[in-house]
Amino acid sequence: MPRFAANLTFLFPELPFMERFAAAAKAGFSAVEFMFPYDYPLEEIRARLTENNLILILCNLPGGKWTASDRGPAADPSRRDEFQAGVEKAITAATFLGIQRLNCLVGLKPPQVSDEEVRKNIKENLFYAATKLAEKEIRLMVEPLNHHDMPGFALNTCRQVLDLLREINHPNAFLQFDIYHARRENEDLLAILSNNIERIGHIQIADCPGRHQPGTGDTDFKKLFSEIDLLHYGGYVALEYAPQPDTLTSLKWLAEYGYSLKNTA
C-alpha cells in the first residue's frame, strides 16, 4: 500500500500556511511536503512539525524570484553562483528540518543561450548538487514540468530527466516522478515506473486533466498504485493536487480506492 503525504502548498489552501500542518495531522497524514521553506522562520516550521507529529519529506531548492515567474537558476550559465549558494541554503534548511530529499526545478531556458550550453550547465549543476547533498545524506530529486503549463521550462519530460541522470551518472540524483506532468506530456506512466524504479526517488500525484484529486480525470490510478506496490517502491506518494471542492472532501477518493491514511504511515 502506498504511503501518502500531504503537499501543503496545494492542500488546505483556505488556511494560512502555518495552520496547514495541524490540518494535515488532523486529517490523518503523518508526512508532509511543500515547495519552499525559505520565506518562513525555520524554527516555526520545525515547531509545527513537532507539535503535530509530522515529518517533512521534501522541499525544493531555492527557485529564484518565484513570484516574478522565475522557475530556478540551474539552466542559466550566468547564474551558476546563485545556484551553488542556493544549494548551501537548502542544505542548511534541510539539516535543521530533517528533510532527506530536495527537489531541483532547473528553470527556464535562457533565450540567448544555445540548447547545448543549457544542457551542459544543467548537468554540471546537478552533479554539483548531488555531490553536496550526498555529504549530508540528502537525496537530490530532479523534476520535469510539462511544456503546456510551463512554456520554456528546460526539462519537460521524464525521459529528458532520465537521460540526463544517466549521463551525469551520479548515485545521488533521482527522478521526481510527477504523474500530472507526465500525463500532460503523454508519457507512459507504467513504463516509466517499471523501467526506472531504481531512479525514481519521489512520486507526486494529481489527476489529468484538471490537476485535481484522483477520480476527477482519466488517469488509471488503480493500475498505477498496483504497479507501485508490485515494484516495492519504498518512498512516499505526495498528494500535489488542487482539491475540489475542498481538501477534506477531496480525500474521499482514498476510501474509494481502498486506502486509509492511518495505514500508510
LOLOMI-200568 format. One line per 2 residues: number of its first residue (from 1); their letters; for each residue y, z, x of N, C-alpha, C, O. Coordinates in steps of 0.05 Angstrom, whole numbers, plus 5000, padded with zeros to 4 digits. Layout:
NUM> A> Y/Z/X/Y/Z/X/Y/Z/X/Y/Z/X ~ ...
//
This chain:
1> MP> 4976/5000/5017/5000/5000/5000/5025/5000/5018/5027/5017/5036 ~ 5043/4982/5013/5068/4981/5029/5083/5007/5027/5083/5021/5007
3> RF> 5097/5014/5049/5116/5037/5049/5144/5026/5043/5154/5009/5058 ~ 5156/5035/5022/5182/5024/5014/5205/5042/5023/5203/5066/5023
5> AA> 5227/5029/5031/5251/5043/5039/5274/5032/5022/5274/5009/5013 ~ 5295/5048/5019/5318/5040/5004/5340/5030/5023/5347/5044/5042
7> NL> 5351/5007/5017/5374/4997/5032/5399/5007/5018/5405/4998/4996 ~ 5413/5025/5031/5436/5039/5018/5461/5021/5018/5481/5029/5005
9> TF> 5461/4999/5032/5483/4980/5029/5482/4966/5002/5502/4959/4991 ~ 5457/4962/4992/5453/4947/4967/5448/4965/4943/5459/4960/4922
11> LF> 5431/4985/4946/5424/5002/4924/5444/5024/4919/5459/5032/4937 ~ 5445/5033/4894/5464/5053/4885/5493/5046/4890/5509/5062/4900
13> PE> 5501/5021/4884/5528/5012/4891/5550/5026/4874/5574/5025/4882 ~ 5542/5039/4853/5562/5053/4836/5571/5079/4849/5590/5091/4839
15> LP> 5557/5088/4870/5563/5114/4882/5578/5110/4909/5574/5089/4922 ~ 5595/5128/4916/5606/5128/4944/5583/5129/4964/5562/5140/4958
17> FM> 5587/5117/4987/5565/5113/5006/5551/5140/5012/5526/5140/5012 ~ 5565/5160/5018/5553/5185/5026/5537/5199/5004/5520/5216/5010
19> ER> 5541/5191/4979/5526/5202/4957/5500/5187/4952/5483/5195/4937 ~ 5497/5164/4966/5473/5148/4961/5448/5160/4973/5426/5154/4964
21> FA> 5451/5176/4994/5428/5189/5007/5414/5207/4987/5389/5205/4984 ~ 5429/5224/4974/5417/5242/4954/5405/5227/4931/5384/5234/4921
23> AA> 5418/5205/4923/5408/5189/4901/5381/5176/4908/5363/5175/4892 ~ 5379/5167/4933/5354/5155/4942/5331/5175/4943/5309/5170/4934
25> AK> 5338/5199/4953/5317/5220/4954/5308/5228/4926/5285/5232/4922 ~ 5327/5231/4908/5321/5238/4881/5303/5217/4867/5286/5224/4851
27> AG> 5308/5192/4874/5292/5170/4863/5263/5170/4874/5246/5157/4863 ~ 5259/5183/4897/5232/5185/4908/5229/5172/4936/5207/5173/4947
29> FS> 5251/5162/4947/5249/5149/4974/5248/5171/4995/5260/5192/4993 ~ 5233/5165/5016/5232/5183/5040/5245/5169/5064/5250/5182/5084
31> AV> 5252/5143/5061/5263/5128/5083/5286/5110/5073/5284/5100/5050 ~ 5307/5108/5089/5330/5091/5081/5338/5074/5105/5331/5079/5128
33> EF> 5354/5053/5099/5367/5037/5119/5394/5029/5108/5399/5031/5083 ~ 5412/5020/5124/5437/5008/5116/5448/4992/5139/5437/4993/5161
35> MF> 5469/4977/5134/5477/4957/5154/5490/4970/5178/5480/4965/5201 ~ 5512/4985/5174/5527/4994/5198/5534/5024/5195/5544/5033/5175
37> PY> 5528/5040/5216/5536/5068/5216/5562/5073/5229/5571/5096/5230 ~ 5575/5053/5240/5597/5057/5259/5623/5065/5246/5641/5075/5260
39> DY> 5626/5060/5220/5651/5067/5207/5650/5095/5194/5669/5102/5180 ~ 5629/5110/5199/5626/5136/5187/5621/5157/5209/5612/5150/5231
41> PL> 5628/5182/5204/5621/5203/5224/5591/5206/5226/5577/5211/5207 ~ 5581/5202/5250/5552/5204/5254/5541/5231/5246/5519/5233/5237
43> EE> 5557/5252/5251/5548/5279/5243/5544/5281/5213/5525/5295/5205 ~ 5561/5268/5198/5557/5270/5169/5533/5254/5160/5519/5262/5142
45> IR> 5528/5231/5172/5504/5215/5165/5479/5232/5171/5461/5234/5155 ~ 5479/5244/5195/5455/5260/5202/5451/5283/5183/5429/5291/5176
47> AR> 5473/5296/5175/5472/5318/5156/5460/5309/5129/5443/5322/5117 ~ 5469/5285/5120/5458/5275/5094/5428/5268/5096/5413/5273/5077
49> LT> 5420/5258/5119/5392/5252/5123/5376/5278/5123/5355/5280/5110 ~ 5386/5298/5137/5371/5323/5140/5369/5338/5113/5347/5347/5106
51> EN> 5391/5340/5099/5391/5356/5074/5375/5342/5052/5367/5356/5033 ~ 5370/5316/5055/5355/5302/5035/5327/5294/5045/5312/5279/5032
53> NL> 5320/5304/5068/5293/5300/5080/5287/5270/5082/5265/5261/5074 ~ 5306/5255/5092/5303/5226/5095/5302/5218/5125/5313/5232/5142
55> IL> 5289/5196/5130/5291/5184/5157/5306/5158/5155/5304/5144/5135 ~ 5321/5152/5175/5336/5127/5177/5321/5107/5194/5318/5112/5218
57> IL> 5311/5086/5182/5292/5069/5196/5305/5046/5210/5294/5034/5229 ~ 5329/5038/5202/5342/5014/5214/5371/5012/5207/5379/5019/5185
59> CN> 5387/5003/5226/5414/4994/5222/5418/4969/5239/5400/4961/5254 ~ 5442/4957/5237/5448/4933/5252/5464/4940/5277/5478/4960/5278
61> LP> 5462/4923/5297/5481/4924/5319/5509/4918/5308/5511/4906/5286 ~ 5530/4926/5321/5557/4920/5311/5560/4890/5305/5552/4873/5320
63> GG> 5573/4885/5283/5576/4858/5273/5603/4845/5276/5610/4826/5263 ~ 5619/4857/5294/5646/4846/5298/5664/4854/5275/5660/4875/5263
65> KW> 5683/4836/5268/5701/4842/5246/5689/4832/5220/5695/4811/5209 ~ 5670/4849/5210/5654/4841/5187/5670/4835/5162/5664/4815/5149
67> TA> 5689/4851/5156/5705/4846/5132/5723/4822/5134/5734/4812/5114 ~ 5726/4811/5158/5741/4786/5162/5722/4762/5166/5730/4742/5178
69> SD> 5698/4765/5155/5678/4744/5154/5665/4738/5182/5652/4718/5185 ~ 5669/4756/5201/5654/4755/5226/5625/4763/5220/5621/4780/5202
71> RG> 5606/4752/5235/5578/4759/5230/5563/4766/5256/5539/4762/5257 ~ 5578/4775/5276/5566/4783/5301/5574/4766/5324/5580/4743/5321
73> PA> 5574/4778/5348/5584/4763/5372/5563/4750/5389/5570/4737/5409 ~ 5537/4753/5383/5516/4744/5402/5515/4714/5407/5506/4706/5428
75> AD> 5525/4698/5388/5523/4669/5392/5546/4658/5408/5545/4635/5417 ~ 5567/4674/5412/5592/4664/5425/5593/4672/5454/5595/4695/5461
77> PS> 5592/4652/5473/5592/4659/5501/5618/4674/5510/5617/4690/5529 ~ 5640/4670/5496/5665/4684/5503/5665/4714/5495/5683/4728/5502
79> RR> 5644/4722/5480/5643/4749/5470/5620/4765/5483/5610/4785/5471 ~ 5611/4757/5506/5588/4770/5520/5594/4799/5525/5576/4816/5520
81> DE> 5618/4806/5534/5624/4834/5540/5624/4850/5514/5615/4873/5513 ~ 5635/4838/5493/5635/4852/5467/5607/4858/5457/5601/4879/5447
83> FQ> 5589/4838/5461/5562/4842/5452/5548/4865/5468/5535/4882/5456 ~ 5552/4865/5494/5539/4886/5510/5550/4913/5504/5535/4933/5503
85> AG> 5577/4915/5499/5588/4940/5491/5577/4949/5464/5573/4973/5460 ~ 5572/4930/5446/5561/4937/5420/5533/4947/5422/5525/4965/5407
87> VE> 5517/4937/5441/5490/4947/5446/5492/4976/5454/5476/4993/5444 ~ 5509/4983/5472/5512/5010/5481/5521/5029/5458/5511/5051/5456
89> KA> 5540/5019/5442/5549/5035/5419/5526/5039/5399/5523/5061/5388 ~ 5510/5019/5395/5487/5021/5377/5466/5041/5387/5455/5056/5372
91> IT> 5461/5040/5413/5442/5058/5425/5451/5087/5422/5435/5105/5415 ~ 5476/5092/5425/5487/5119/5422/5482/5128/5393/5473/5151/5389
93> AA> 5489/5111/5374/5485/5119/5345/5456/5122/5339/5448/5141/5325 ~ 5439/5104/5348/5410/5105/5342/5397/5130/5354/5381/5143/5341
95> TF> 5405/5137/5378/5394/5161/5391/5402/5186/5375/5386/5204/5372 ~ 5427/5187/5366/5437/5210/5352/5424/5212/5324/5418/5234/5315
97> LG> 5418/5190/5311/5408/5189/5284/5378/5186/5282/5367/5187/5260 ~ 5365/5182/5305/5336/5179/5305/5326/5152/5295/5304/5150/5285
99> IQ> 5342/5131/5299/5335/5104/5290/5317/5091/5311/5322/5092/5335 ~ 5295/5079/5302/5276/5067/5320/5277/5036/5320/5263/5023/5335
101> RL> 5294/5025/5302/5297/4996/5301/5327/4989/5297/5340/5001/5281 ~ 5336/4970/5313/5363/4959/5309/5361/4929/5306/5347/4915/5320
103> NC> 5376/4919/5286/5375/4891/5280/5399/4876/5291/5422/4886/5290 ~ 5394/4853/5302/5416/4836/5312/5421/4812/5293/5403/4796/5289
105> LV> 5445/4811/5283/5455/4787/5269/5471/4772/5290/5492/4781/5299 ~ 5461/4748/5297/5473/4735/5321/5500/4723/5316/5515/4718/5335
107> GL> 5507/4718/5291/5534/4708/5285/5536/4679/5280/5516/4664/5279 ~ 5561/4670/5276/5567/4642/5270/5568/4626/5296/5576/4636/5317
109> KP> 5561/4600/5294/5563/4583/5317/5592/4576/5322/5606/4566/5304 ~ 5602/4581/5346/5630/4573/5353/5632/4543/5352/5617/4529/5365
111> PQ> 5651/4532/5337/5653/4503/5334/5658/4488/5360/5651/4464/5363 ~ 5671/4501/5379/5678/4487/5404/5656/4489/5425/5660/4479/5447
113> VS> 5634/4501/5419/5612/4506/5439/5588/4489/5431/5581/4488/5407 ~ 5575/4477/5450/5552/4460/5444/5528/4477/5434/5526/4500/5440
115> DE> 5511/4464/5419/5487/4478/5409/5470/4488/5432/5459/4510/5430 ~ 5468/4473/5453/5452/4481/5476/5464/4507/5489/5449/4525/5496
117> EV> 5490/4508/5491/5502/4531/5503/5500/4555/5485/5496/4578/5495 ~ 5503/4551/5459/5500/4573/5440/5471/4584/5442/5468/4609/5442
119> RK> 5452/4567/5442/5424/4576/5444/5418/4592/5469/5405/4612/5469 ~ 5429/4582/5491/5425/4595/5517/5438/4623/5516/5426/4642/5526
121> NI> 5461/4625/5504/5475/4650/5503/5460/4670/5486/5458/4694/5493 ~ 5450/4661/5463/5435/4678/5445/5410/4689/5460/5404/4713/5458
123> KE> 5396/4671/5473/5372/4680/5488/5378/4701/5509/5364/4721/5511 ~ 5400/4697/5524/5407/4717/5544/5415/4743/5532/5409/4764/5542
125> NL> 5430/4742/5510/5439/4766/5497/5416/4781/5484/5415/4806/5486 ~ 5397/4767/5472/5374/4780/5461/5356/4793/5482/5346/4815/5478
127> FY> 5353/4780/5505/5337/4791/5526/5351/4817/5537/5338/4837/5542 ~ 5377/4816/5539/5392/4839/5549/5389/4862/5529/5383/4885/5537
129> AA> 5392/4857/5503/5390/4878/5483/5362/4889/5482/5358/4913/5480 ~ 5342/4872/5482/5314/4881/5481/5308/4899/5504/5294/4919/5501
131> TK> 5318/4892/5528/5313/4908/5552/5327/4936/5550/5315/4956/5555 ~ 5352/4935/5542/5367/4961/5540/5355/4979/5518/5353/5003/5522
133> LA> 5347/4967/5496/5336/4983/5474/5308/4995/5482/5301/5017/5474 ~ 5293/4979/5497/5267/4988/5506/5268/5014/5522/5251/5031/5522
135> EK> 5290/5016/5538/5293/5040/5554/5295/5065/5537/5289/5087/5547 ~ 5304/5062/5512/5307/5085/5494/5285/5085/5472/5287/5100/5452
137> EI> 5265/5067/5476/5243/5065/5457/5253/5057/5429/5244/5068/5408 ~ 5272/5039/5428/5283/5028/5404/5275/4998/5403/5278/4984/5423
139> RL> 5265/4989/5380/5257/4961/5378/5281/4944/5369/5297/4951/5352 ~ 5282/4920/5381/5303/4900/5373/5291/4882/5351/5270/4870/5355
141> MV> 5305/4880/5329/5299/4860/5308/5319/4837/5310/5342/4841/5318 ~ 5311/4814/5302/5328/4790/5300/5324/4778/5273/5302/4770/5266
143> EP> 5346/4775/5258/5344/4766/5230/5359/4739/5226/5382/4737/5233 ~ 5345/4719/5215/5359/4695/5207/5372/4698/5179/5363/4714/5163
145> LN> 5394/4684/5175/5408/4684/5149/5409/4655/5139/5416/4637/5154 ~ 5401/4651/5115/5399/4623/5104/5426/4609/5104/5447/4621/5101
147> HH> 5425/4583/5107/5450/4567/5110/5464/4563/5084/5488/4555/5084 ~ 5451/4568/5061/5465/4566/5036/5485/4589/5032/5508/4585/5024
149> DM> 5475/4613/5037/5492/4637/5033/5510/4642/5057/5532/4654/5054 ~ 5502/4632/5080/5518/4638/5104/5521/4612/5121/5509/4609/5142
151> PG> 5538/4594/5111/5542/4569/5126/5552/4574/5154/5570/4591/5158 ~ 5541/4560/5174/5550/4563/5201/5536/4584/5217/5540/4587/5241
153> FA> 5518/4600/5204/5504/4621/5219/5485/4607/5239/5473/4586/5233 ~ 5482/4619/5262/5469/4605/5284/5438/4604/5281/5426/4586/5292
155> LN> 5426/4623/5266/5397/4623/5262/5392/4625/5232/5399/4645/5220 ~ 5380/4604/5221/5376/4604/5192/5347/4609/5183/5343/4618/5160
157> TC> 5328/4604/5200/5300/4605/5191/5284/4624/5209/5291/4629/5232 ~ 5262/4634/5197/5243/4650/5213/5232/4633/5236/5227/4643/5258
159> RQ> 5227/4607/5231/5216/4590/5252/5235/4589/5276/5226/4591/5299 ~ 5261/4587/5271/5280/4586/5293/5280/4612/5309/5280/4612/5334
161> VL> 5278/4635/5295/5278/4661/5309/5252/4663/5325/5252/4672/5348 ~ 5229/4657/5312/5204/4659/5326/5202/4642/5351/5191/4650/5371
163> DL> 5213/4618/5349/5214/4600/5373/5230/4613/5395/5222/4612/5419 ~ 5253/4625/5388/5269/4638/5408/5255/4662/5421/5255/4666/5445
165> LR> 5241/4677/5404/5227/4701/5414/5204/4692/5433/5199/4706/5453 ~ 5192/4670/5427/5171/4660/5446/5183/4652/5472/5171/4655/5494
167> EI> 5207/4640/5471/5220/4631/5495/5230/4654/5513/5227/4653/5537 ~ 5241/4674/5501/5251/4696/5517/5228/4714/5526/5230/4728/5546
169> NH> 5206/4714/5511/5181/4727/5519/5186/4756/5527/5177/4765/5548 ~ 5200/4771/5510/5204/4799/5515/5188/4816/5495/5188/4810/5471
171> PN> 5173/4835/5505/5155/4850/5487/5170/4868/5467/5157/4879/5449 ~ 5196/4871/5470/5211/4889/5453/5230/4874/5434/5249/4885/5424
173> AF> 5224/4849/5428/5240/4833/5410/5223/4823/5387/5201/4811/5391 ~ 5232/4827/5362/5216/4822/5338/5232/4808/5317/5257/4809/5316
175> LQ> 5217/4795/5299/5230/4782/5275/5235/4803/5254/5217/4819/5247 ~ 5259/4803/5243/5264/4817/5218/5259/4797/5195/5275/4779/5191
177> FD> 5238/4801/5181/5229/4782/5161/5241/4789/5134/5232/4807/5120 ~ 5262/4774/5127/5276/4778/5102/5265/4757/5082/5270/4733/5085
179> IY> 5251/4767/5062/5238/4749/5043/5258/4731/5028/5252/4707/5024 ~ 5280/4742/5020/5300/4726/5006/5310/4703/5023/5311/4680/5014
181> HA> 5319/4709/5047/5329/4687/5064/5308/4666/5070/5314/4642/5071 ~ 5284/4675/5074/5262/4655/5079/5257/4638/5055/5253/4614/5058
183> RR> 5257/4649/5031/5254/4633/5007/5276/4614/5003/5272/4591/4995 ~ 5301/4622/5010/5324/4604/5007/5321/4580/5025/5333/4558/5020
185> EN> 5306/4583/5047/5302/4561/5066/5275/4547/5061/5267/4530/5077 ~ 5262/4554/5038/5237/4541/5031/5215/4545/5052/5199/4527/5056
187> ED> 5215/4568/5064/5194/4574/5084/5169/4584/5070/5170/4595/5048 ~ 5146/4581/5084/5120/4590/5073/5117/4620/5081/5111/4626/5104
189> LL> 5121/4637/5061/5120/4666/5067/5093/4675/5078/5092/4690/5097 ~ 5072/4666/5065/5045/4676/5074/5038/4665/5101/5025/4679/5117
191> AI> 5046/4641/5108/5041/4630/5134/5056/4645/5156/5046/4651/5177 ~ 5081/4652/5150/5097/4668/5169/5083/4694/5174/5081/4703/5197
193> LS> 5074/4708/5153/5060/4733/5157/5034/4730/5173/5031/4744/5193 ~ 5017/4713/5164/4990/4711/5176/4991/4701/5204/4974/4708/5221
195> NN> 5010/4684/5211/5011/4672/5237/5028/4688/5257/5027/4682/5282 ~ 5043/4707/5247/5063/4720/5265/5064/4751/5261/5084/4763/5268
197> IE> 5044/4763/5250/5046/4791/5243/5052/4808/5267/5065/4829/5264 ~ 5043/4801/5291/5048/4817/5314/5077/4816/5323/5086/4832/5339
199> RI> 5093/4796/5313/5121/4793/5319/5139/4801/5296/5163/4798/5298 ~ 5128/4810/5274/5144/4819/5252/5148/4849/5254/5129/4865/5252
201> GH> 5173/4857/5260/5179/4885/5264/5190/4899/5240/5191/4924/5240 ~ 5199/4884/5220/5210/4897/5196/5211/4876/5174/5214/4852/5179
203> IQ> 5208/4885/5149/5208/4868/5126/5228/4878/5105/5230/4902/5100 ~ 5244/4859/5094/5263/4865/5073/5257/4847/5049/5249/4824/5053
205> IA> 5260/4857/5025/5254/4841/5002/5276/4839/4981/5291/4858/4978 ~ 5278/4816/4969/5294/4811/4945/5282/4786/4932/5272/4769/4947
207> DC> 5283/4784/4906/5272/4760/4893/5291/4737/4897/5314/4740/4904 ~ 5281/4713/4891/5296/4689/4894/5288/4670/4872/5265/4666/4866
209> PG> 5308/4658/4858/5337/4660/4864/5349/4686/4853/5336/4701/4838 ~ 5374/4691/4860/5389/4714/4849/5393/4737/4867/5413/4751/4866
211> RH> 5374/4743/4885/5374/4765/4903/5374/4792/4888/5387/4812/4896 ~ 5358/4793/4867/5354/4818/4852/5326/4828/4857/5312/4818/4875
213> QP> 5318/4848/4842/5292/4861/4846/5268/4842/4840/5272/4823/4826 ~ 5245/4848/4852/5221/4833/4845/5217/4830/4815/5220/4850/4800
215> GT> 5209/4806/4807/5205/4801/4778/5228/4787/4765/5225/4778/4742 ~ 5250/4785/4779/5274/4772/4767/5275/4742/4776/5291/4727/4765
217> GD> 5259/4735/4796/5258/4707/4805/5230/4697/4804/5214/4705/4788 ~ 5224/4679/4823/5197/4666/4822/5181/4671/4847/5162/4656/4852
219> TD> 5188/4691/4864/5172/4698/4887/5147/4712/4878/5148/4730/4861 ~ 5124/4705/4889/5098/4717/4882/5095/4742/4899/5082/4742/4920
221> FK> 5107/4764/4891/5106/4789/4907/5078/4802/4907/5071/4815/4926 ~ 5063/4798/4885/5036/4810/4885/5019/4798/4908/5005/4813/4922
223> KL> 5020/4772/4911/5006/4759/4932/5017/4767/4960/5002/4771/4979 ~ 5044/4769/4961/5057/4777/4986/5049/4805/4994/5042/4809/5018
225> FS> 5050/4824/4976/5042/4851/4983/5013/4853/4990/5005/4869/5008 ~ 4996/4838/4977/4967/4838/4984/4963/4828/5012/4947/4839/5027
227> EI> 4978/4808/5020/4976/4797/5048/4986/4817/5068/4975/4821/5089 ~ 5008/4831/5061/5019/4852/5079/4998/4873/5084/4994/4882/5106
229> DL> 4984/4882/5063/4963/4902/5066/4940/4891/5081/4929/4905/5099 ~ 4932/4867/5076/4909/4854/5089/4913/4853/5119/4894/4856/5134
231> LH> 4938/4848/5127/4944/4845/5156/4950/4872/5169/4956/4873/5193 ~ 4949/4894/5154/4953/4921/5164/4981/4924/5177/4984/4935/5199
233> YG> 5001/4913/5164/5028/4916/5173/5035/4946/5171/5031/4959/5151 ~ 5045/4957/5193/5050/4985/5195/5078/4995/5190/5083/5019/5191
235> GY> 5096/4977/5185/5124/4984/5182/5132/4989/5153/5114/4991/5135 ~ 5158/4989/5148/5168/4993/5121/5176/4966/5109/5181/4947/5123
237> VA> 5175/4966/5082/5186/4944/5066/5211/4954/5053/5210/4972/5035 ~ 5234/4944/5061/5260/4955/5051/5269/4939/5027/5268/4914/5027
239> LE> 5279/4953/5007/5290/4940/4983/5319/4934/4988/5337/4951/4985 ~ 5324/4908/4995/5351/4899/5001/5359/4879/4980/5362/4855/4985
241> YA> 5362/4889/4956/5369/4871/4934/5392/4883/4917/5398/4907/4918 ~ 5406/4865/4903/5427/4873/4884/5413/4881/4858/5404/4864/4843
243> PQ> 5413/4907/4852/5397/4916/4828/5409/4907/4802/5434/4907/4799 ~ 5392/4900/4783/5400/4894/4756/5385/4910/4736/5360/4912/4739
245> PD> 5398/4922/4716/5427/4925/4713/5438/4948/4730/5462/4950/4734 ~ 5420/4965/4739/5428/4987/4757/5403/4994/4774/5381/4984/4769
247> TL> 5407/5011/4794/5385/5016/4813/5361/5029/4800/5338/5020/4804 ~ 5364/5051/4785/5341/5065/4774/5326/5047/4755/5301/5047/4755
249> TS> 5340/5032/4738/5326/5013/4721/5311/4992/4737/5289/4984/4730 ~ 5324/4983/4758/5311/4962/4774/5285/4971/4787/5268/4954/4792
251> LK> 5282/4996/4792/5259/5007/4805/5234/5007/4788/5212/5013/4797 ~ 5236/5000/4762/5213/4999/4745/5193/4978/4754/5169/4980/4747
253> WL> 5201/4959/4770/5182/4939/4779/5160/4952/4796/5138/4942/4797 ~ 5166/4974/4809/5146/4987/4826/5121/4995/4809/5098/4989/4817
255> AE> 5125/5008/4787/5103/5016/4770/5089/4991/4758/5064/4991/4755 ~ 5104/4971/4752/5092/4947/4741/5074/4933/4761/5055/4919/4753
257> YG> 5080/4937/4786/5063/4926/4807/5041/4945/4817/5026/4939/4835 ~ 5041/4969/4805/5020/4988/4812/5028/5007/4835/5010/5018/4847
259> YS> 5054/5010/4840/5063/5026/4863/5078/5050/4853/5089/5051/4831 ~ 5080/5070/4871/5096/5094/4866/5109/5102/4892/5095/5102/4913
261> LK> 5134/5109/4892/5148/5117/4916/5136/5143/4927/5137/5147/4951 ~ 5124/5159/4911/5112/5184/4920/5088/5179/4938/5081/5197/4954
263> NT> 5076/5156/4936/5052/5150/4951/5058/5131/4975/5039/5121/4987 ~ 5083/5126/4981/5090/5107/5002/5106/5119/5024/5120/5104/5038
265> A> 5105/5145/5028/5120/5158/5049/5108/5151/5077/5119/5160/5097
//
